[in-house]
Every structure is written in structure tokens, then in C-alpha cells.
């Protein structure tokens, strides 16, 4: 985490100097964003794996709810704050603020003791071996594999759908920037409220039940956006609010399941594998969603995404393998033969 945050800060400092020298070009921004995203992937997976080592198992879902609440709050504040700062400071000044915030993340890590997982064995392994170990771990746990495929479907449909939301507000609802801000603010407020609810409530004793019901609720909100008449902008705002509330209810318990059931030594590999596959689905979904929406309308893609969420949630509720995901087979690691794999 220290190295990742330091790389983020250094990449941003480079961009600051480019703006100061007035030589910045678009490709410079692409490179810096790529470096920041790469470092951020290491940071987020290491942070998720560290959380399970510091938080009691019974509180993992609440912590996930708190994280989702903070993300929702940032979604509400970030856009208007960024617009305000753009009117006051030059771009290099705003980027300098980003460097300062990176330092505030680095300094506490220099003093806070973070427990380290006990390694299964000490033999050094390559990145490819670690990747295969994570893949075989997921494949060897059917419940986790099925739920992971659900997140792939979610990333393929829902994220591209909401990327098309500005066009939907403009072309279908006949709105502008103000109406779009209503919808996006509603989603941010919903995430804040859903995260707060999850952090206080903690979800059902069976975390997967909370997640599946949240997935169905997310689908219901998306379907409201899909079927709302063009004259009923308030329904779109309500649908976005419901999607926002249900996002933490869906994702928080799922991450808590991984944190409470996957061995600490394997958590970063599993999180990395799931995030890599899930993120890869987003551009593929966008490539498909664009032409489809041009041909049949953006609402159809929202209808597809919402229906898929509801169906996946229902299927999960009636699938014993999914509903028993928290009763992880005790022989997963043995079946993987991880030690012999790494030594080889």
C-alpha cells in the first residue's frame, strides 16, 4: 500500500510539472491515469486483504457497509467540489491537492501496525504461479465461482448501462445537465444511505442472503429506469436512488464473505483475480452496449441489465451451492495442491 500510494503521488507530481510548464498533452494524461490505476489495483487488493486481519469476522459486513457509505458520500461531494475548485485554482493547483491527499494516506501507514498473513509455505513463486493459484482456488470452490460469474454479468450489463445514462437523460427524458445531476446525486445519496444501513444493521446472519436480495433490488431499480415514461423524470431519480441503496447491500456482504472465508494468504490473489476479470467485462460490455443501444434504444440495455440482476438473484436464492457459500469446503486448499504447484 505504501509503494502503491507513493507511485500515485509521483505520477501526479509529474502531471503537475507538465501543466506548470504548459507542455501537457492528452497522451500524457492517459499514461498518468494508467499508472495511477495500476497502482490503485495493488492498493485496493492489499487493503481488502489487510482488513480481514484487523477486523473481527462478525464486523466485516459492517465495515464493508461503512466503506460503501464513504464511497457514496464521495460521489455526492466530488463533482460539485471539483467544479468549484476549477473556478478557483488552475489545474496544477487541483492536482497538487491530490498529491497532498496521497501523502495523508501514506503517513498513517508508516505508523500503523498491520498484521501480516502467515504464508502457506516460504518457497518463492512467480506472478504466473500466483495467478494460477488464485484461479484454481476459485475454480475449486463452486459457490464462489458461481457468485463471481454473477459479478461478471453485473459488470457486463449494469456498468455500461449507467455509462450511457447521460445519453438516456438527454435523448429519452429530454433533460440536460441539471436533470443528469439529479439522477447521479440520487445514486450517490442512495449509496450513502445503503452503506449506512449496512454498517448499522450488518445484514442477515447469512451474508449471501443479504447479497442476493440486494442484487434483486438493484435490478428492480434498473428496471424502473428502463420502463419509466419519458415524461416521468422523477421515476428515473427514484430508480437511481434504489440502485444506489442496493449497491452496498449487494457488494458489501459478498466482499465480507471472501474476507471471512478465504485464507489470508490467498485473499489478495482472489481479490485480484475477481477484480481483473470483472473489470475486463466493462469495456467489452461498452463495446456491445453502444451499437445495441443505437439500434434498439438505451432503455433496452437497462431492461436487459435489470432483468439479469433479478434473475441472477432469484437463481442464487434457489441454488444450494450459492446459499451455502459460507460453508466453504475444508479441503479446498488440499485439492489445489498449492504447495507442490509453487515448488514446481
N, C-alpha and C positions, 0 to 999 in steps of 0.2 A: 504493500500500500504506500509506503514511503517513497519507493522508487517510482511507482506509477504517478503519484501526485506531483513529484518533482519533475517528471517528464512533461506533464501537463503544464506546469508553471513555466518551464523552459521554452516549450513550444509557443506559448502565449507571449512570452517576452520577445521572441524572435519576430512575431507578428507585430508587436508594439513598435519595434525599431523600424520595421518596414513601413508602417504608417507614418512614423516620425520623419523618415527620410523621403516620404512621398513616392516610393517606388513599388508599392504593393500592387500585385496583380491577382486576378481571380484564382489562378492556379496555386499561388502561394497560400490562399485561404483553404483550398481543397487539401493541400498537403498537411497544413497545420491541423485541420479538422480530422484528417485520417490518423495522425499521430495521437491526437487527444482521444479519439475513440478507441484506438488500440490500447493505450494506457488505461483508459477507463474500464475496459473489459477486464484487465488484470485486477484493477482496484475493486470493482464490484464483486467479482467472484471470491477474492480473498476476504473481503468484508463479510460476505454471506457465510463463508466457511468459519470465520472467526466468531460470528455471532453465536453459533451453537455451542462454542466453547466457553462463552461468558454468561449466557442466559440460561436459567433453568428451563427444562423441557416444557413444563406446564405454562410458561410465559412466552414461548416462542411466537405463538399466533398473535398475542397482544403486541409484541414488538414489531411484527410484520405490519399489523394494523397501524401502529404509530408511524412507521416508515412511509406507508401509503398515505397517511394523513399529511405528513410533511410534504410529500411529492404533490399532493393535491393543492396544498397551500401555496407551494412554489408556482404551480400552474396558474393560480389566480393572480399572484403578485408580479410574476416575472415580466409578462408582456407590458402592462402599464408602466412598471418601473423602468423597463428598458426604453420605452418611448419617451418617458420623462428625462432620462439621462441623456438620450440622443439630442434632446433640445438644449441641454446644459453643457455637456462635455464633448470634446472631439472623440473620435473612435479610439485613439490610443489611450485616452483617459479612461474610457469604459473598460478596455482590455486590461489596463493596469489594476482596476478593481478586481478583475477576475484573477490576476496574479496574487493579490492580497488574500482573496478567499482561499486560493490553493495553499498559501502559507498557513492559514488558520487551520487547514486540515492536516498539514504536515507537523506542525509544532506539537499538538497534543499526542500524536503517535510517538513522539520522541520520549515522552514521559510515562505513557500508559503501558502497563504490562499486559500483553495479550498472550494468553495461553497458546501453546503450540501442540498440535496433534502428535500422538505417538506414531511413528512410522511403522508400517506393517513389517518392513524389513529394510535394511540400510543400503542394499545394492543400488547403485546409480542406474537411472533409467533415462531413455531418450524421450523427447516430446512425443514422438510417434508411439512409443510403447505406452506412455501415459494416456494418450488419446484412445488407444485400443483398450486399455484397462477400463477407462470410463465407459466406452461403448459396450464392452462385454458386461459390465456391471449393470447398465440399464437394460440390455437385452436379457439378462438373467433374472430380472425382476419384472414379471409380466404386468403387474399393476402400475408400476412406474412407467413402463414402456407405453401402455395404453393412454395414460394421462398425458404423457409427453407428446404423443401423437395428437391429442386434443389441442394442446397449446400450439402445435404446428398448424392445425386447421384454423385456430383463432388468429394466428399471425398472418395466415394467407388471406383471410377474408375481412376481419374486423379492422385491422390497422390500415390496409389500403382503403377501406370504405371511409374511414374518418379522415384519411388524407385527401379524399375527394369532397369532403364536407364544404369547403369554401365554394366550390363549383355548384354544389347542390343548393346552398343558400342563395347564390346569385341567380342561377338559371331556373331552378324549380320554385323556390319560395319568393323570388323576385326581391331579395333583400340586398343589403350592402354590408359595409364594414361593421356598422353598429349591430345589425342583426347577427352577424357571424360572431361578434364578441359576446352577445347574449348566450349563444349556444356553447361556445368554448368556456365561458365563465361558469355556466351551469354544470359542465362536466368537471371543471376544477373544483367547484363547491361540492359536487357530489362525491368526488374522491376524498375530499377533506372530511365530509360527514361520514362516509363509509369507513374510512380509516379510523376515525374517532370511535365509531360504533364498535368496530372490531377490537380496538385496543382496550375498550372498557368491558365489552361482552366476552370476548375471547372465542366466540364461535361455539358450535355444538361440540360435545365431547369427542365425537368422531369428526376430525377435521375435514375429511373428504366429503362428508355430507354438506358441510358449510360451503365448500368449494363448488360442488355440483349445483346446489341451489343458487349460488351466486352466478354461475355460468348461465343458468336458465334465465335469471333476472337480467343479466347483461344482454342476452339475446332478445328478451322482451322489450328492453329499451331501444335496441337497434331496430326492432320491428315497428315500434311506434314511429321512429324517424322514416321508415320505409313507406308506411301506409298513410302518414299524415297528409291531409289535403294541402294543396299549395297555398290556400288562404289561412291555414291554421299554424302560424309560426310558433304559437305558444305550445303546441303539441311537440314540435321539434325540440324546443327548450326542455320540456318535461322528459322527453325520451333521452336527451343527452344527460340530464340530471340523474335519471335512473341508471344509465350506463356507468356514470361516474361513481355512484354509490356502490354498485355491484362489482366494480373492478377490484377494489381491495378485498371484498368478501370472497371473490374468486381466487385471486392470486396469493393473498396473504396465507391462508391455510395450506395451499399447495407448497409454497416455499418452506413453511413450518414443518410439513411432513418430511421433506428432504432433510432439513436441518436436524430433525429429531430421530430419524431412522437410518440415514446414511452415515457410515463410519467417517469420523472427522478427516481421516487421511484421504478419503475418496471424494469429499464434498466439493472441493474446488474443481476437480475433474468432471464431476457430474454436472455442476452448475455451468461450467464452460461448454460442455457438450450440448446441453439443452439450450443455452443462450445462442450458441453458434448456429445450430440447426434452425431454431426459431427465428433468429434474425435473418437468416438466409431466405426464409419464406417471404419476408416482407417485400423485397424488390421483385421477386417472382410474382407475388400477388399483385403488385402495382403494374407490372408489365401486362398481366392478364386483365386486371380491372379496368385499365384505361380504355382499350378497344371495346371491351364488352359494354362499358357504360356509354360509350359513344353510340353504340348500335341500339341498345335497348333501354338506356336511361340509368342514371346513377341510383335511383331508388331500387332497381332490380338487384344491384350488388349489395345494398343494405339489406334487402329482403333475403338474399342468399346467406349473408353473414349472420343475420339474426336467427334465421331458421336453423342453420347449422349449430349455433350455440345451444338453442333449446333442445334440439335432437341429441346433441352430444351429452348435455346434462341429464336428459331422461335416460339415455342408454347407460350412462355411468351409474345412475341410481339402481338400475336393474341388473348390473353386471357384478357378480360376486367378487371377481378378481379386483375390480376397481374399488368396491366398497370395503374390501379387506386389505387395502394397500398399506394400512398402518400396522398390519400383522406381517411384517416382512419376513420371508423365509430365512431361518437362521443359517442356511447353507449357501447363501448367495456367494460369499467370498470363496468358500471352498470349491464351489462349482466352477469358479473362474480360474482357479489355479494361478492366482496373481503372482505368487512368489516365483514359480517356475517360469512364468512368462517374462518377468523382469530380469531374472538371472540370465535367461536365454538372450 
